[in-house]
Amino acid sequence: MDLNDPDQYRTPKNLAARINVHVRYSAADDDWLSWLRRIVAPTPSCRILDVGCGTGDIWATQETSESRPENVVLTDRSRGMVESATSATGLTGVVADAARFPFASDSFDIVLAAHMLYHVEDPASAIAETARVIRKGGRFIASTNGALHMRELDDLTGHEPIKLSFDLDSGAEFLRTAFESVVVHRRNDELRITDGSDAVDYLDSYRDLTDDDRVRIRAAIDRDITKSGFFRVGKEMGVFECAHPV
């Protein structure tokens, strides 16, 4: 299955299956969204563009101690995603391609691209377009995965790992063409899965599994759960924080 197939994100179903395993089984002390928000560090008055907003969870699940910025524009190339995100957050949403924003130059203080640059056809063009709409002194926050992310689950499918066009190893090279300052924040975490059905749903969301595949994978995961109490999956995730558009 092609992660860039429009059907992947026509509705939030596939993304929700992937989010579910991270929310339920993460071993880190803090959740991903809280960690990411601390890096974004939005102020109430700043103008933010969320590119490839998905379900908009980062804005829908604000901690009570935080004041959510209201001047946030959500964009996604999927109308279904934009409708879901705006419904959940009450924020403004625009269907837009990351390489051709319908916004003026120097329009935003912060642009966020959470796990989406590997979905665009040309990451370099999307990054250049991002730099165009960021004001002087603004920042670009882009999260992605590393090559070993969730490898234990992918190995069970018997298929080659999916190689991302923008990951923790290649991302900095792309970003330095458009930003003078690029800093990477790596997150330490793993999954400890105790229900094999959630893991199969995760794989089913982006792999073309047969019924036999599902039975075989579920049996392998359940063996580990019976033996150790959980099935361990390593996570390799991080965030690039960029400033000073060239």
MDAnalysis code that builds the backbone (N, CA, C; Angstrom):
import MDAnalysis as mda
import numpy as np

u = mda.Universe.empty(738, n_residues=246, atom_resindex=np.repeat(np.arange(246), 3), trajectory=True)
u.add_TopologyAttr("name", ["N", "CA", "C"] * 246)
u.add_TopologyAttr("resid", np.arange(1, 247))
u.add_TopologyAttr("resname", ["MET", "ASP", "LEU", "ASN", "ASP", "PRO", "ASP", "GLN", "TYR", "ARG", "THR", "PRO", "LYS", "ASN", "LEU", "ALA", "ALA", "ARG", "ILE", "ASN", "VAL", "HIS", "VAL", "ARG", "TYR", "SER", "ALA", "ALA", "ASP", "ASP", "ASP", "TRP", "LEU", "SER", "TRP", "LEU", "ARG", "ARG", "ILE", "VAL", "ALA", "PRO", "THR", "PRO", "SER", "CYS", "ARG", "ILE", "LEU", "ASP", "VAL", "GLY", "CYS", "GLY", "THR", "GLY", "ASP", "ILE", "TRP", "ALA", "THR", "GLN", "GLU", "THR", "SER", "GLU", "SER", "ARG", "PRO", "GLU", "ASN", "VAL", "VAL", "LEU", "THR", "ASP", "ARG", "SER", "ARG", "GLY", "MET", "VAL", "GLU", "SER", "ALA", "THR", "SER", "ALA", "THR", "GLY", "LEU", "THR", "GLY", "VAL", "VAL", "ALA", "ASP", "ALA", "ALA", "ARG", "PHE", "PRO", "PHE", "ALA", "SER", "ASP", "SER", "PHE", "ASP", "ILE", "VAL", "LEU", "ALA", "ALA", "HIS", "MET", "LEU", "TYR", "HIS", "VAL", "GLU", "ASP", "PRO", "ALA", "SER", "ALA", "ILE", "ALA", "GLU", "THR", "ALA", "ARG", "VAL", "ILE", "ARG", "LYS", "GLY", "GLY", "ARG", "PHE", "ILE", "ALA", "SER", "THR", "ASN", "GLY", "ALA", "LEU", "HIS", "MET", "ARG", "GLU", "LEU", "ASP", "ASP", "LEU", "THR", "GLY", "HIS", "GLU", "PRO", "ILE", "LYS", "LEU", "SER", "PHE", "ASP", "LEU", "ASP", "SER", "GLY", "ALA", "GLU", "PHE", "LEU", "ARG", "THR", "ALA", "PHE", "GLU", "SER", "VAL", "VAL", "VAL", "HIS", "ARG", "ARG", "ASN", "ASP", "GLU", "LEU", "ARG", "ILE", "THR", "ASP", "GLY", "SER", "ASP", "ALA", "VAL", "ASP", "TYR", "LEU", "ASP", "SER", "TYR", "ARG", "ASP", "LEU", "THR", "ASP", "ASP", "ASP", "ARG", "VAL", "ARG", "ILE", "ARG", "ALA", "ALA", "ILE", "ASP", "ARG", "ASP", "ILE", "THR", "LYS", "SER", "GLY", "PHE", "PHE", "ARG", "VAL", "GLY", "LYS", "GLU", "MET", "GLY", "VAL", "PHE", "GLU", "CYS", "ALA", "HIS", "PRO", "VAL"])
u.atoms.positions = np.array([
    [0.846, -1.204, 0.000],
    [0.000, 0.000, 0.000],
    [0.878, 1.249, 0.000],
    [0.488, 2.218, -0.784],
    [1.221, 3.472, -0.893],
    [0.721, 4.454, 0.161],
    [1.620, 4.902, 1.051],
    [1.214, 5.860, 2.083],
    [0.734, 7.177, 1.485],
    [1.129, 7.454, 0.239],
    [0.711, 8.698, -0.398],
    [-0.552, 8.532, -1.241],
    [-1.132, 7.359, -1.242],
    [-2.405, 7.145, -1.915],
    [-3.459, 8.035, -1.257],
    [-4.183, 8.851, -2.049],
    [-5.207, 9.723, -1.455],
    [-6.213, 8.981, -0.588],
    [-6.477, 7.709, -0.909],
    [-7.438, 6.948, -0.113],
    [-6.945, 6.708, 1.308],
    [-5.619, 6.778, 1.517],
    [-5.084, 6.586, 2.862],
    [-5.678, 7.588, 3.851],
    [-5.913, 8.800, 3.395],
    [-6.341, 9.865, 4.300],
    [-7.650, 10.518, 3.861],
    [-8.422, 9.797, 3.063],
    [-9.724, 10.339, 2.673],
    [-10.620, 10.541, 3.895],
    [-10.470, 9.633, 4.870],
    [-11.140, 9.739, 6.176],
    [-10.079, 9.528, 7.242],
    [-10.379, 9.826, 8.515],
    [-9.377, 9.657, 9.578],
    [-9.155, 8.209, 10.020],
    [-9.828, 7.220, 9.412],
    [-9.813, 5.850, 9.922],
    [-8.410, 5.265, 10.034],
    [-7.612, 5.322, 8.957],
    [-6.280, 4.714, 8.990],
    [-5.365, 5.423, 9.975],
    [-5.414, 6.749, 9.962],
    [-4.582, 7.512, 10.891],
    [-4.973, 7.211, 12.330],
    [-6.268, 7.081, 12.595],
    [-6.740, 6.795, 13.955],
    [-6.209, 5.457, 14.450],
    [-6.128, 4.453, 13.581],
    [-5.607, 3.145, 13.971],
    [-4.138, 3.242, 14.357],
    [-3.395, 4.102, 13.672],
    [-1.976, 4.250, 13.991],
    [-1.776, 5.059, 15.274],
    [-2.582, 6.089, 15.432],
    [-2.490, 6.888, 16.650],
    [-2.831, 6.048, 17.875],
    [-3.805, 5.163, 17.740],
    [-4.302, 4.374, 18.869],
    [-3.197, 3.593, 19.570],
    [-2.319, 2.939, 18.802],
    [-1.288, 2.126, 19.454],
    [-0.302, 2.995, 20.228],
    [-0.053, 4.198, 19.720],
    [0.878, 5.086, 20.420],
    [0.249, 5.636, 21.705],
    [-1.016, 5.977, 21.639],
    [-1.697, 6.516, 22.818],
    [-1.835, 5.449, 23.902],
    [-2.191, 4.234, 23.508],
    [-2.473, 3.181, 24.491],
    [-1.220, 2.549, 25.083],
    [-0.134, 2.455, 24.299],
    [0.968, 1.585, 24.714],
    [2.314, 2.271, 24.863],
    [2.369, 3.575, 24.729],
    [3.635, 4.286, 24.897],
    [4.159, 4.124, 26.321],
    [5.476, 3.886, 26.427],
    [6.094, 3.694, 27.737],
    [6.700, 4.979, 28.295],
    [6.705, 6.053, 27.524],
    [7.299, 7.313, 27.980],
    [6.478, 7.928, 29.106],
    [7.147, 8.736, 29.914],
    [6.458, 9.387, 31.040],
    [5.439, 10.411, 30.566],
    [5.723, 11.075, 29.453],
    [4.780, 12.065, 28.921],
    [4.304, 11.613, 27.550],
    [3.136, 12.083, 27.157],
    [2.607, 11.679, 25.863],
    [3.225, 12.516, 24.751],
    [3.110, 11.994, 23.537],
    [3.720, 12.629, 22.368],
    [3.237, 14.052, 22.155],
    [1.933, 14.289, 22.272],
    [1.397, 15.619, 21.988],
    [1.898, 16.654, 22.988],
    [1.987, 16.272, 24.258],
    [2.513, 17.202, 25.260],
    [3.969, 17.527, 24.969],
    [4.735, 16.515, 24.609],
    [6.154, 16.701, 24.275],
    [6.304, 17.621, 23.068],
    [5.495, 17.376, 22.039],
    [5.560, 18.197, 20.835],
    [5.134, 19.633, 21.122],
    [4.091, 19.817, 21.931],
    [3.632, 21.179, 22.239],
    [4.697, 21.982, 22.961],
    [5.482, 21.322, 23.811],
    [6.544, 22.056, 24.517],
    [7.595, 22.578, 23.538],
    [7.818, 21.868, 22.453],
    [8.768, 22.339, 21.445],
    [8.138, 23.442, 20.596],
    [6.888, 23.263, 20.228],
    [6.194, 24.310, 19.469],
    [6.102, 25.587, 20.298],
    [5.822, 25.420, 21.593],
    [5.775, 26.536, 22.551],
    [4.993, 27.731, 22.009],
    [3.731, 27.528, 21.636],
    [2.955, 28.645, 21.076],
    [2.547, 29.647, 22.148],
    [2.486, 30.892, 21.779],
    [1.936, 31.924, 22.655],
    [0.522, 32.230, 22.170],
    [-0.324, 32.767, 23.041],
    [-1.718, 33.021, 22.638],
    [-1.849, 33.931, 21.422],
    [-0.865, 34.818, 21.217],
    [-1.011, 35.815, 20.147],
    [-0.368, 35.401, 18.822],
    [0.399, 34.313, 18.805],
    [1.115, 33.989, 17.572],
    [0.179, 33.371, 16.537],
    [0.527, 33.534, 15.271],
    [-0.263, 32.959, 14.172],
    [0.433, 31.682, 13.710],
    [-0.333, 30.600, 13.670],
    [0.239, 29.278, 13.418],
    [-0.438, 28.635, 12.220],
    [0.371, 27.992, 11.377],
    [-0.131, 27.173, 10.279],
    [0.219, 25.724, 10.574],
    [-0.792, 24.869, 10.633],
    [-0.598, 23.436, 10.849],
    [-0.800, 22.743, 9.507],
    [0.314, 22.277, 8.927],
    [0.305, 21.690, 7.583],
    [0.133, 20.176, 7.693],
    [-0.821, 19.628, 6.947],
    [-1.105, 18.202, 7.080],
    [-1.630, 17.921, 8.473],
    [-2.659, 18.656, 8.843],
    [-3.125, 18.690, 10.239],
    [-3.699, 17.370, 10.727],
    [-4.053, 16.466, 9.805],
    [-4.642, 15.203, 10.243],
    [-5.906, 15.431, 11.049],
    [-5.967, 14.808, 12.218],
    [-7.155, 14.940, 13.061],
    [-7.106, 16.165, 13.974],
    [-6.000, 16.928, 13.921],
    [-5.900, 18.154, 14.717],
    [-5.753, 17.928, 16.201],
    [-5.273, 16.732, 16.574],
    [-5.242, 16.361, 17.992],
    [-4.401, 17.298, 18.852],
    [-3.349, 17.865, 18.290],
    [-2.486, 18.720, 19.107],
    [-3.238, 19.942, 19.625],
    [-4.274, 20.366, 18.894],
    [-5.053, 21.532, 19.314],
    [-6.323, 21.131, 20.055],
    [-6.754, 19.904, 19.874],
    [-7.992, 19.443, 20.514],
    [-7.766, 18.956, 21.933],
    [-6.513, 18.658, 22.291],
    [-6.215, 18.060, 23.600],
    [-5.233, 18.910, 24.382],
    [-5.502, 20.180, 24.478],
    [-4.625, 21.089, 25.213],
    [-4.656, 20.796, 26.701],
    [-3.496, 20.888, 27.333],
    [-3.425, 20.744, 28.784],
    [-4.121, 21.938, 29.439],
    [-4.716, 21.726, 30.598],
    [-5.496, 22.786, 31.249],
    [-4.644, 23.994, 31.615],
    [-3.342, 23.769, 31.813],
    [-2.480, 24.884, 32.211],
    [-2.077, 25.755, 31.021],
    [-2.384, 25.301, 29.821],
    [-1.980, 26.033, 28.630],
    [-3.133, 26.877, 28.100],
    [-2.764, 27.945, 27.466],
    [-3.763, 28.766, 26.769],
    [-3.607, 28.495, 25.280],
    [-4.592, 27.855, 24.694],
    [-4.475, 27.490, 23.287],
    [-4.502, 28.725, 22.415],
    [-3.548, 28.854, 21.491],
    [-3.612, 29.981, 20.568],
    [-4.831, 29.824, 19.671],
    [-5.549, 30.911, 19.471],
    [-6.764, 30.845, 18.662],
    [-6.505, 31.148, 17.194],
    [-5.352, 31.734, 16.907],
    [-5.054, 32.120, 15.531],
    [-4.284, 30.995, 14.829],
    [-4.937, 29.841, 14.718],
    [-4.351, 28.656, 14.096],
    [-5.143, 28.318, 12.841],
    [-4.428, 28.085, 11.754],
    [-5.059, 27.657, 10.507],
    [-4.642, 26.215, 10.240],
    [-5.619, 25.338, 10.065],
    [-5.363, 23.935, 9.790],
    [-5.443, 23.691, 8.287],
    [-4.450, 22.996, 7.735],
    [-4.512, 22.646, 6.317],
    [-4.222, 21.163, 6.136],
    [-4.821, 20.600, 5.119],
    [-4.558, 19.226, 4.718],
    [-5.045, 19.102, 3.281],
    [-4.449, 18.198, 2.529],
    [-4.927, 18.011, 1.156],
    [-6.193, 17.154, 1.120],
    [-6.510, 16.512, 2.248],
    [-7.722, 15.709, 2.348],
    [-8.855, 16.531, 2.945],
    [-9.937, 16.682, 2.192],
    [-11.089, 17.423, 2.714],
    [-11.666, 16.718, 3.945],
    [-11.666, 15.392, 3.938],
    [-12.188, 14.652, 5.078],
    [-11.413, 14.932, 6.342],
    [-10.079, 15.037, 6.230],
    [-9.248, 15.348, 7.390],
    [-9.528, 16.758, 7.892],
    [-9.606, 17.720, 6.988],
    [-9.863, 19.102, 7.389],
    [-11.209, 19.213, 8.094],
    [-12.219, 18.560, 7.554],
    [-13.542, 18.605, 8.179],
    [-13.523, 17.977, 9.566],
    [-12.819, 16.857, 9.722],
    [-12.724, 16.200, 11.024],
    [-11.977, 17.073, 12.024],
    [-10.858, 17.661, 11.587],
    [-10.032, 18.479, 12.486],
    [-10.742, 19.756, 12.904],
    [-11.395, 20.427, 11.972],
    [-12.085, 21.663, 12.327],
    [-13.272, 21.383, 13.247],
    [-13.938, 20.252, 13.030],
    [-15.053, 19.878, 13.896],
    [-14.570, 19.614, 15.315],
    [-13.403, 18.983, 15.444],
    [-12.877, 18.636, 16.764],
    [-12.305, 19.829, 17.508],
    [-11.810, 20.828, 16.771],
    [-11.093, 21.935, 17.402],
    [-11.813, 23.274, 17.363],
    [-12.716, 23.450, 16.402],
    [-13.352, 24.748, 16.219],
    [-12.457, 25.766, 15.539],
    [-11.318, 25.308, 15.002],
    [-10.381, 26.207, 14.337],
    [-10.689, 26.307, 12.851],
    [-10.051, 27.276, 12.195],
    [-10.211, 27.473, 10.765],
    [-9.466, 26.393, 9.993],
    [-10.089, 25.849, 8.959],
    [-9.452, 24.831, 8.145],
    [-9.508, 25.166, 6.674],
    [-8.430, 24.816, 5.946],
    [-8.343, 25.085, 4.518],
    [-7.788, 23.846, 3.826],
    [-8.446, 23.380, 2.776],
    [-7.897, 22.303, 1.961],
    [-6.797, 22.903, 1.087],
    [-5.568, 22.400, 1.245],
    [-4.447, 23.009, 0.524],
    [-3.331, 22.002, 0.322],
    [-2.604, 22.194, -0.756],
    [-1.414, 21.402, -1.062],
    [-0.219, 22.064, -0.390],
    [0.648, 21.252, 0.226],
    [1.787, 21.803, 0.965],
    [2.791, 22.508, 0.065],
    [2.753, 22.261, -1.225],
    [3.688, 22.921, -2.137],
    [3.107, 24.198, -2.748],
    [1.820, 24.485, -2.457],
    [1.173, 25.677, -3.038],
    [0.154, 26.212, -2.038],
    [0.636, 26.920, -1.027],
    [-0.260, 27.479, -0.021],
    [-1.021, 28.686, -0.570],
    [-2.292, 28.822, -0.218],
    [-3.053, 30.012, -0.618],
    [-2.892, 31.140, 0.395],
    [-1.650, 31.376, 0.834],
    [-1.380, 32.395, 1.844],
    [-0.275, 33.318, 1.356],
    [-0.333, 34.564, 1.817],
    [0.697, 35.536, 1.454],
    [2.019, 35.195, 2.129],
    [3.095, 35.704, 1.588],
    [4.409, 35.534, 2.206],
    [4.439, 36.207, 3.574],
    [5.280, 35.682, 4.464],
    [5.474, 36.262, 5.795],
    [4.166, 36.339, 6.587],
    [3.370, 35.280, 6.532],
    [2.039, 35.300, 7.153],
    [1.977, 34.669, 8.536],
    [2.937, 33.800, 8.883],
    [2.814, 33.010, 10.104],
    [4.070, 33.096, 10.973],
    [3.851, 33.022, 12.282],
    [4.964, 32.999, 13.234],
    [5.539, 31.590, 13.383],
    [4.666, 30.590, 13.316],
    [5.086, 29.191, 13.452],
    [4.362, 28.370, 12.390],
    [5.101, 27.502, 11.731],
    [4.492, 26.503, 10.858],
    [4.852, 25.128, 11.417],
    [3.841, 24.289, 11.575],
    [4.016, 22.935, 12.097],
    [3.702, 21.932, 10.999],
    [4.596, 20.969, 10.810],
    [4.351, 19.858, 9.879],
    [4.653, 18.575, 10.648],
    [3.634, 18.004, 11.247],
    [3.808, 16.837, 12.113],
    [3.639, 15.552, 11.313],
    [4.748, 14.862, 11.122],
    [4.742, 13.575, 10.428],
    [4.000, 13.653, 9.095],
    [4.382, 14.639, 8.278],
    [3.698, 14.737, 6.990],
    [4.620, 15.006, 5.798],
    [5.839, 15.476, 6.028],
    [6.690, 15.820, 4.893],
    [7.077, 14.604, 4.050],
    [7.041, 13.411, 4.631],
    [7.326, 12.222, 3.816],
    [6.121, 11.810, 2.974],
    [5.007, 12.524, 3.122],
    [3.839, 12.249, 2.291],
    [3.797, 13.095, 1.021],
    [4.574, 14.169, 0.973],
    [4.510, 15.047, -0.196],
    [5.417, 14.514, -1.297],
    [5.058, 14.829, -2.532],
    [5.816, 14.322, -3.675],
    [7.237, 14.865, -3.692],
    [7.400, 16.127, -3.328],
    [8.709, 16.784, -3.366],
    [8.921, 17.539, -2.049],
    [9.560, 16.905, -1.048],
    [9.747, 17.574, 0.240],
    [10.474, 18.909, 0.127],
    [11.440, 19.011, -0.778],
    [12.197, 20.270, -0.913],
    [11.287, 21.421, -1.320],
    [10.354, 21.172, -2.221],
    [9.429, 22.225, -2.661],
    [8.493, 22.633, -1.526],
    [8.018, 21.646, -0.762],
    [7.133, 21.946, 0.363],
    [7.863, 22.753, 1.431],
    [9.128, 22.434, 1.674],
    [9.917, 23.165, 2.659],
    [10.162, 24.599, 2.200],
    [10.447, 24.784, 0.922],
    [10.648, 26.136, 0.384],
    [9.362, 26.953, 0.506],
    [8.232, 26.329, 0.240],
    [6.946, 27.025, 0.363],
    [6.670, 27.377, 1.821],
    [7.045, 26.489, 2.728],
    [6.901, 26.772, 4.154],
    [7.730, 27.988, 4.556],
    [8.985, 28.018, 4.114],
    [9.860, 29.148, 4.440],
    [9.279, 30.463, 3.914],
    [8.603, 30.405, 2.782],
    [8.020, 31.616, 2.194],
    [6.966, 32.241, 3.100],
    [6.151, 31.416, 3.750],
    [5.033, 31.970, 4.525],
    [5.393, 32.270, 5.982],
    [6.639, 31.972, 6.395],
    [7.055, 32.243, 7.771],
    [7.640, 33.654, 7.882],
    [7.193, 34.372, 8.889],
    [7.689, 35.727, 9.117],
    [9.137, 35.703, 9.614],
    [9.821, 36.818, 9.448],
    [11.165, 36.951, 9.979],
    [11.131, 36.716, 11.483],
    [12.016, 35.860, 11.969],
    [12.027, 35.513, 13.383],
    [11.113, 34.350, 13.728],
    [10.386, 33.831, 12.731],
    [9.486, 32.707, 12.976],
    [10.207, 31.376, 12.953],
    [9.436, 30.315, 13.188],
    [10.030, 28.975, 13.270],
    [9.211, 27.961, 12.472],
    [9.917, 26.927, 12.033],
    [9.284, 25.778, 11.388],
    [9.567, 24.548, 12.245],
    [8.514, 23.819, 12.610],
    [8.629, 22.613, 13.421],
    [8.168, 21.434, 12.576],
    [9.064, 20.487, 12.315],
    [8.727, 19.330, 11.480],
    [9.105, 18.044, 12.202],
    [8.124, 17.205, 12.470],
    [8.407, 15.927, 13.119],
    [8.402, 14.802, 12.092],
    [9.151, 13.743, 12.397],
    [9.218, 12.594, 11.503],
    [9.747, 11.385, 12.273],
    [9.921, 10.284, 11.563],
    [10.423, 9.047, 12.165],
    [11.806, 8.715, 11.639],
    [12.480, 7.799, 12.337],
    [13.751, 7.266, 11.873],
    [13.564, 5.927, 11.181],
    [14.638, 5.409, 10.625],
    [14.564, 4.174, 9.838],
    [14.166, 2.963, 10.676],
    [14.427, 2.987, 11.973],
    [14.132, 1.830, 12.821],
    [12.784, 1.933, 13.530],
    [12.043, 2.973, 13.231],
    [10.760, 3.186, 13.905],
    [9.785, 2.032, 13.639],
    [9.277, 1.432, 14.699],
    [8.264, 0.368, 14.632],
    [8.750, -0.836, 13.828],
    [10.052, -1.048, 13.756],
    [10.613, -2.102, 12.910],
    [10.136, -3.495, 13.339],
    [9.966, -3.714, 14.639],
    [9.542, -5.033, 15.111],
    [8.186, -5.439, 14.543],
    [7.292, -4.470, 14.380],
    [5.996, -4.774, 13.777],
    [6.127, -4.967, 12.269],
    [6.850, -4.077, 11.616],
    [6.995, -4.188, 10.166],
    [7.650, -5.511, 9.773],
    [8.610, -5.963, 10.570],
    [9.296, -7.214, 10.241],
    [8.333, -8.398, 10.211],
    [7.258, -8.329, 10.991],
    [6.297, -9.428, 11.027],
    [5.521, -9.571, 9.724],
    [5.474, -8.516, 8.915],
    [4.698, -8.570, 7.672],
    [5.404, -9.368, 6.585],
    [6.742, -9.495, 6.703],
    [7.496, -10.181, 5.659],
    [7.809, -9.306, 4.461],
    [7.439, -8.034, 4.535],
    [7.708, -7.100, 3.435],
    [8.907, -6.218, 3.789],
    [9.474, -5.590, 2.769],
    [10.558, -4.646, 2.996],
    [10.042, -3.445, 3.781],
    [10.864, -2.897, 4.680],
    [10.440, -1.689, 5.401],
    [10.149, -0.550, 4.422],
    [9.193, 0.287, 4.772],
    [8.878, 1.451, 3.941],
    [9.934, 2.525, 4.181],
    [10.607, 2.942, 3.126],
    [11.641, 3.974, 3.256],
    [10.995, 5.337, 3.073],
    [11.173, 6.200, 4.071],
    [10.581, 7.532, 4.016],
    [11.469, 8.487, 3.237],
    [10.856, 9.372, 2.478],
    [11.615, 10.366, 1.717],
    [12.155, 11.479, 2.604],
    [11.550, 11.639, 3.782],
    [11.992, 12.661, 4.751],
    [11.984, 11.997, 6.119],
    [13.170, 11.693, 6.663],
    [13.235, 11.042, 7.969],
    [14.286, 11.717, 8.838],
    [14.566, 11.134, 10.004],
    [15.498, 11.764, 10.934],
    [16.925, 11.820, 10.396],
    [17.238, 10.951, 9.443],
    [18.575, 10.966, 8.859],
    [18.685, 11.942, 7.694],
    [17.649, 12.016, 6.859],
    [17.727, 12.847, 5.652],
    [17.152, 14.241, 5.841],
    [16.341, 14.441, 6.892],
    [15.585, 15.682, 7.032],
    [16.424, 16.939, 7.124],
    [17.518, 16.890, 7.878],
    [18.319, 18.098, 8.087],
    [18.876, 18.636, 6.769],
    [19.264, 17.738, 5.875],
    [19.812, 18.172, 4.585],
    [18.768, 18.946, 3.781],
    [17.541, 18.450, 3.780],
    [16.453, 19.171, 3.103],
    [16.255, 20.547, 3.731],
    [16.197, 20.578, 5.057],
    [15.807, 21.791, 5.767],
    [16.867, 22.889, 5.674],
    [18.122, 22.518, 5.600],
    [19.189, 23.515, 5.548],
    [19.230, 24.258, 4.217],
    [18.496, 23.791, 3.239],
    [18.404, 24.555, 1.987],
    [17.498, 25.767, 2.136],
    [16.672, 25.775, 3.192],
    [15.702, 26.864, 3.358],
    [15.828, 27.597, 4.687],
    [16.557, 27.006, 5.666],
    [16.668, 27.604, 7.006],
    [18.123, 27.621, 7.457],
    [18.507, 28.721, 8.100],
    [19.883, 28.851, 8.585],
    [20.129, 28.001, 9.819],
    [19.109, 27.828, 10.656],
    [19.265, 27.091, 11.908],
    [18.358, 25.861, 11.902],
    [18.944, 24.681, 12.102],
    [18.187, 23.427, 12.155],
    [18.678, 22.627, 13.364],
    [17.783, 22.425, 14.323],
    [18.107, 21.668, 15.529],
    [17.184, 20.458, 15.601],
    [17.727, 19.288, 15.941],
    [16.899, 18.090, 16.038],
    [16.706, 17.705, 17.501],
    [15.473, 17.412, 17.852],
    [15.127, 16.904, 19.180],
    [14.685, 15.449, 19.013],
    [15.375, 14.521, 19.644],
    [15.008, 13.105, 19.540],
    [14.239, 12.676, 20.785],
    [13.244, 11.839, 20.585],
    [12.381, 11.388, 21.680],
    [12.685, 9.929, 22.012],
    [12.865, 9.660, 23.300],
    [13.092, 8.297, 23.773],
    [11.762, 7.669, 24.170],
    [11.402, 6.572, 23.521],
    [10.116, 5.936, 23.819],
    [10.093, 4.542, 23.206],
    [9.162, 3.739, 23.628],
    [8.885, 2.444, 23.030],
    [7.429, 2.088, 23.309],
    [6.917, 1.104, 22.592],
    [5.580, 0.598, 22.843],
    [5.665, -0.736, 23.566],
    [4.725, -0.956, 24.491],
    [4.591, -2.251, 25.156],
    [3.149, -2.704, 24.948],
    [2.951, -3.407, 23.864],
    [1.607, -3.756, 23.405],
    [1.092, -4.984, 24.145],
    [-0.106, -4.874, 24.687],
    [-0.709, -5.983, 25.438],
    [-1.952, -6.554, 24.766],
    [-2.360, -6.005, 23.653],
    [-3.499, -6.518, 22.892],
    [-3.092, -6.598, 21.429],
    [-2.898, -7.822, 20.956],
    [-2.403, -8.021, 19.606],
    [-3.312, -7.488, 18.525],
    [-4.612, -7.375, 18.808],
    [-5.539, -6.885, 17.782],
    [-5.233, -5.439, 17.407],
    [-4.780, -4.642, 18.376],
    [-4.429, -3.255, 18.077],
    [-3.216, -3.186, 17.155],
    [-2.266, -4.085, 17.363],
    [-1.075, -4.119, 16.512],
    [-1.430, -4.535, 15.089],
    [-2.324, -5.500, 14.954],
    [-2.752, -5.930, 13.623],
    [-3.508, -4.800, 12.923],
    [-4.345, -4.086, 13.654],
    [-5.067, -2.939, 13.070],
    [-4.081, -1.870, 12.600],
    [-3.023, -1.662, 13.379],
    [-1.989, -0.702, 13.000],
    [-1.385, -1.090, 11.650],
    [-0.961, -2.344, 11.535],
    [-0.351, -2.796, 10.284],
    [-1.348, -2.786, 9.134],
    [-2.576, -3.128, 9.431],
    [-3.615, -3.168, 8.407],
    [-3.902, -1.788, 7.831],
    [-3.558, -0.731, 8.586],
    [-3.873, 0.623, 8.144],
    [-2.982, 1.084, 6.991],
    [-1.845, 0.411, 6.775],
    [-0.978, 0.841, 5.675],
    [-0.313, -0.312, 4.926],
    [-0.547, -1.556, 5.358],
    [-0.033, -2.722, 4.655],
    [-1.191, -3.508, 4.045],
    [-0.950, -4.148, 2.921],
    [-1.972, -4.986, 2.290],
    [-1.871, -6.391, 2.871],
    [-2.519, -6.611, 3.987],
    [-2.452, -7.893, 4.678],
    [-3.557, -8.830, 4.192],
    [-3.200, -10.107, 4.078],
    [-4.208, -11.129, 3.801],
    [-4.748, -11.648, 5.131],
    [-5.815, -12.440, 5.065],
    [-6.345, -13.051, 6.290],
    [-5.297, -13.934, 6.943],
    [-4.536, -14.681, 6.130],
    [-3.475, -15.534, 6.679],
    [-2.403, -14.695, 7.364],
    [-2.062, -13.539, 6.768],
    [-1.090, -12.629, 7.393],
    [-1.570, -12.205, 8.780],
    [-2.811, -11.831, 8.865],
    [-3.359, -11.343, 10.139],
    [-3.291, -12.420, 11.217],
    [-3.651, -13.633, 10.852],
    [-3.615, -14.738, 11.827],
    [-2.184, -15.015, 12.262],
    [-1.254, -15.061, 11.301],
    [0.149, -15.343, 11.615],
    [0.758, -14.252, 12.489],
    [0.519, -13.001, 12.138],
    [1.089, -11.879, 12.898],
    [0.505, -11.838, 14.302],
    [-0.804, -12.016, 14.407],
    [-1.445, -12.003, 15.725],
    [-0.881, -13.108, 16.607],
    [-0.645, -14.304, 16.045],
    [-0.108, -15.419, 16.823],
    [1.299, -15.111, 17.329],
    [2.123, -14.490, 16.486],
    [3.499, -14.155, 16.887],
    [3.501, -13.128, 18.014],
    [2.625, -12.131, 17.905],
    [2.546, -11.106, 18.952],
    [2.023, -11.703, 20.252],
    [1.006, -12.543, 20.141],
    [0.421, -13.149, 21.342],
    [1.410, -14.042, 22.072],
    [2.313, -14.691, 21.327],
    [3.333, -15.518, 21.978],
    [4.226, -14.670, 22.878],
    [4.613, -13.503, 22.382],
    [5.447, -12.605, 23.188],
    [4.674, -12.069, 24.392],
    [3.410, -11.747, 24.177],
    [2.595, -11.232, 25.279],
    [2.450, -12.283, 26.373],
    [2.229, -13.524, 25.980],
    [2.109, -14.618, 26.953],
    [3.418, -14.826, 27.717],
    [4.520, -14.707, 27.010],
    [5.834, -14.948, 27.611],
    [6.304, -13.784, 28.482],
    [6.144, -12.554, 27.993],
    [6.743, -11.387, 28.660],
    [5.739, -10.412, 29.253],
    [4.480, -10.587, 28.920],
    [3.463, -9.653, 29.395],
    [3.151, -8.563, 28.410],
    [4.017, -8.387, 27.392],
    [3.768, -7.391, 26.347],
    [4.669, -7.689, 25.146],
    [4.310, -7.099, 24.017],
    [5.131, -7.170, 22.808],
    [5.819, -5.816, 22.661],
    [7.161, -5.811, 22.701],
    [7.912, -4.557, 22.663],
    [8.155, -4.108, 21.232],
    [7.926, -2.815, 21.011],
    [8.177, -2.202, 19.702],
    [8.989, -0.932, 19.912],
    [10.139, -0.858, 19.273],
    [10.974, 0.335, 19.400],
    [10.437, 1.492, 18.571],
    [10.570, 2.688, 19.113],
    [10.136, 3.893, 18.399],
    [11.350, 4.795, 18.158],
    [11.420, 5.351, 16.979],
    [12.474, 6.308, 16.641],
    [11.789, 7.524, 16.028],
    [11.578, 8.516, 16.867],
    [10.839, 9.711, 16.454],
    [11.620, 10.955, 16.864],
    [11.351, 12.046, 16.177],
    [12.016, 13.281, 16.549],
    [11.407, 14.482, 15.866],
    [11.922, 15.646, 16.219],
    [11.411, 16.912, 15.702],
    [12.568, 17.789, 15.268],
    [12.461, 18.344, 14.082],
    [13.400, 19.362, 13.620],
    [12.797, 20.725, 13.951],
    [13.583, 21.549, 14.628],
    [13.166, 22.928, 14.939],
    [14.040, 23.866, 14.112],
    [13.403, 24.607, 13.225],
    [14.143, 25.421, 12.260],
    [13.807, 26.903, 12.430],
    [14.804, 27.743, 12.212],
    [14.616, 29.194, 12.335],
    [15.416, 29.903, 11.269],
    [15.095, 31.170, 11.079],
    [15.810, 32.041, 10.148],
    [15.699, 31.544, 8.711],
    [14.540, 31.700, 8.085],
    [14.422, 31.308, 6.679],
    [15.451, 32.010, 5.833],
    [16.053, 31.289, 4.886],
    [17.094, 31.835, 4.019],
    [16.475, 32.844, 3.047],
])
